[in-house]
Amino acid sequence: MLDPRGPVAAAERLIMLNSTAIMLAIVIPTMIATLGTAYWFRASNERARYLPDFEYSGRLELLVWSIPIMTVILVGGVAWISTYDLDPPKAIAAAEKPVKIQVVALDWKWLFIYPDEGIAAVNQLTVPVGTPISFELTSAGVMNSFFVPQLGGQIYTMAGMTTRLNLRADHPGTYRGMSANYSGAGFSDMHFNVEAVPAEKYAAWVAAERGSGPVLDEQTYGTLAKPSQAVTPFTYGTVAHDLFRGILRTAMQAGDPLCVTDLASERIAR
């Protein structure tokens, strides 16, 4: 998180550093004042005034309460304004067209569908450098959490609901992605690598994978969705049309206690 490789992660680090600096501006003087007070009122200091009948000081109360109030206002203002600009569904301004990726959290693996390219991958995510990535995320089972620390953005995935996240990798490299929400026995193996590559290399990867691997349709998805651990990354060369929407509908029809769709924007309780 302290080594960002994208604009969202860099902005999140700045929020954390600013908030820490504001709080330290209060914490450090308070610690110094505490030590100074203890030193001044030590038993051997005869110059220290002993005031056993002291009850109230308006000036002291004003000082004591104004400092935390100012701290809350500053930290809250910085956090609110900055995080509002980082609203996950908010698109990242760029000349390039965003790459759409649909994410499904499974037990215990990640499925990444590239609807425009017609391919999919399990436990591996390849993205072009400098191009915004528009994620649409859901879960096929329990609630989970998608997190790539160096790119920024930790967002939950829930069955029958889609959440949206926009990220961008500004530097080539391999970045660790993970599940940030405990989801059962295979949780520790539920991680993946994000390969950020130049645009031409990304296009070559898509061309090489398209049509060369197995087909991801309802039948193969049913097999993939069965719980499994430490799954080796692999790709699908063809993806059934609108499979992601089918996964959403299946989760809703399963009768979850609370299902939410982005299309209807309403809660459905059983």
N, C-alpha and C positions, 0 to 999 in steps of 0.2 A: 504493500500500500504506500510505502514511502519511496517507491521507485516506479512512478506512473509511466505508462507508455501510450496514453491517449488523453484527449482533452477532458473527459469526464473524470478520470482518475486524478488528473492534475488539479482540477477544480476541487475535488473532494479533499485532497491533501492540503490545499490552501485553506479550506474551511477549518480543518482540524488544527493546522498550525496557528491560524488567527485566533481561534477559540482558546487554544492552549496559552498563547501569549497574553490574551486579555485576562485569563484566570491567574496566570503567574504574576501579572502586575499587581494582583491583590494578595495572592498567597505568600509571595516572597516578603513583602513589607510586613504582613501579619506575623510571619514566623520570626522576623527580626525584632518586631515590637514585643512579641511574647518573650523572647530571650532577654531583650533589654529590660522589660518590666521585672522579670524574675531576678535579674542581676541587681537592679536598682533597689528592690525591696528585700534584698538579702538581710539576714539577721545582723550582720556586722556593719551595715551602712547606717550610721546614726543620723545622717542628713535626711533620710526618707521619712516622710510625714505619715504618722499612724492615725487613720481616721475611722475609728470603730463605729461612729454614728452616721457615716455617709449613706444616703438613701437614694438621691436622684440628682442628675445633672442633665438639663435640657440640651446643652451643647454636646455632651458625650453621647446622648441618645441619638441626636441628629447625625453625628459622625458614624456611630455604629450601624445605623440603619441605611444611611445614604450610600455607603460603599457597596453592600450587597445588591441594593436596588440598581445602582449604576452598572454593576457587573451583569446582572440579569438582562438589563436593557441592551447593553452592548453585545453580549454573547447571543441573546435571542435575535437581535436585529441582524447581526452578521449571518447567523445560521439560517434565518428565515429567508432573507433576500437571496443568499447564495444558493440554497437548496431549491428555492422556487425556480431558479434558472436551470436547475438540473432535474426538472421533472422527468421521470423515466420515459413517458410517452412522447415527450417533446423531441421533434426531429432535430438532428444536427445539421446546421447550415453548411452546405458544400455544393460545389459545382457538379460533382459526380452523383449519379443516381444511386440511392441506397441499395445494398444487397439485402434481400428479404430472407430471413432464416426462421423456420418454425421449430420450436424446441419442445420436446416431450420428456418429462422426468418419469423414468420407469424404475422398477425394482430390479437391480440397482445399477442403473446405467442411464446414459443420456442419448436421446435420439435427436439428430439435427436434420431437418428436411429443408432442402433448397427448392422451393416451389417453382421458381422461374427457370432454374437449371434442370429440374427433373431428376435430381439425384438426392441421396440421403447418406448420412454417416452415423456411426455409433461410436461414442466415446472419442471422437476427434472432430475438431472444428477448424476449418480452413477459411481464412478471410483475406481479402485484398488490403494492402496497406494504403492508408489515406482515404479510404472509401467508407462512408457511414454504413453501419450494420443495423438494420431494423429487425429486432427480435419480436416474435410472437410466441408466448410461452404458456404451457399448460402442464398438468400432471395426469398420468393415467391411473394413479393410486392415491397414496397419502400425500399430504402437503410437503413440498420440498422447497429448496432455495437455490437459485442459480447465482454463481459468484465467480467473477474473474478479477481478482484484486488489482492487477496492474492495468486493467482497462476500465475498472470502475463499475459500480452498479451491482448491488446485491438485491435480488427481487424474488418474491415467493411465487411458486407455481401451485395451483390447486385444480383438482379435477372438476370438469365442467365449467371452467373459467379461464379466460385468457388475460394475461398481463402483458404489457408492452415495455420494451426497453431499447434504447438507442445508444450505441457505443461506436467507437472508432479507434483503430490501432494506427498510430502515427509512425511507428518504427517496426521494421521487420524483426521477427524473433519468435520464440516459443514461450507462451505464457500459460501458467497453470490455472485451470478452471476446476471448480469443485462444487459439491453440495454443501451448503452452509446450514443445513437443518437436519438433525438426526432423523433417519427414516427406517431404521431396522438393522438387521444383522449385517447386510452388505454395505452399510453406509461408508465405511472406511475405504472401500474400493470404488466409490462413486465419484471419480474424478476424470478429467480429460485434459488434453493439451490443445491450446489455441495456436495454430500456425498462421502467423501474419506474414504474408508473402507479397512480392510486387504484383501489380495487376496482370502483367503478361504471364507470370508463373501461375497465378490463380486461374486464368483462362485456360492454360495448358492442363492444369489439374482437373478442371471441370470436363474438358474435352476427353481426357484420358479415362475418367471414371464413368462418363455417360455411356450407358449401354454395355459396359464391360462386366458389371457385377450382377448379383441376384436382383430379382424384382421385389420391391416392397409393396405388397398389396394387403388386403384384409387378412388373408390366410397367413402370410409370412409375418405380418405384424402381430397376429395372435400368438405365434410361436415366440417372437421376440419379447412380447410383453410379459411372458412368464418369468418369475423371479430367478435371477442368476447373479453370480458374483464374479468380480475380476474379469470382466469381458474384454477380450482383446479387440482393439479398434478395427473396424471394417466398414466398407461402403456398399451402398445399393446403387446399381447403375440405372435403375428405373423406379419411379414412384407413382403409385396409383393417383389419379386425379382427385384432388380435394380430400386426401386421406386425413389431414389434420382436422378438418371439420367433422369428419366421421368419428375421430377419436373423441372430440368434444361431445358429440351427440350420444355416443356410447356411455360416457361418464354420466351424462344427465339421465339417461334412461335407466342407469343402474340404481337410481333412487338415492343419491347422496343426500344427507341431511340438509345441506345447503349448496345449491348450484347456481352459479352466476354466469351469464353469457354476455359478451361484449356487444352482441347484436341486439339483444332485447334490453340490455342495461337494467335488468330487474332481478330481484331475488326470488328464488322459487324454493319454498320450504315444504317438506313432506309432512 
